[in-house]
Amino acid sequence: MVRVYGIKTCGSVKKALHFLDAHGIPYTFHDFKTSPVESGTIEKWVRQSGIDLLLNTKGTTYRTLGMKSLSLDERGKIEWMSRHNLLIKRPVIEFGDRLVVGFDPSQYEGIFLS
């Protein structure tokens, strides 16, 4: 089962969903805006992918909240991401025991089409 987390208006999420649709890969979609994920889920993702990949430092939310000026450890970053899910790089895709963060067509081909 493929589960995609993100927001529908995000360009990377749209590309990921288009890829899955184009290849007939069924998925469920979890919208951060209507149903935020909790810190336990984020902690699990951090263990799988690392905080540096999961925290979206290039997004508007990161800049608006002034995150760069904060000296946060991993725990602090997880707390911020659980309060503001838009700090999480999108999409996040759970596929079996794998976690895929962001959109990379060649990575998707290797994971979903092999």
Stockholm file with secondary structure:
# STOCKHOLM 1.0

chainA/1-114         MVRVYGIKTCGSVKKALHFLDAHGIPYTFHDFKTSPVESGTIEKWVRQSGIDLLLNTKGTTYRTLGMKSLSLDERGKIEWMSRHNLLIKRPVIEFGDRLVVGFDPSQYEGIFLS
#=GR chainA/1-114 SS CEEEEECTTCHHHHHHHHHHHHTTCCEEEEETTTSCCCHHHHHHHHHHHCHHHHBCTTSHHHHHTTGGGSCCCHHHHHHHHHHCGGGBCSCEEEETTEEEESCCHHHHHHHHCC
#=GC SS_cons         CEEEEECTTCHHHHHHHHHHHHTTCCEEEEETTTSCCCHHHHHHHHHHHCHHHHBCTTSHHHHHTTGGGSCCCHHHHHHHHHHCGGGBCSCEEEETTEEEESCCHHHHHHHHCC
//
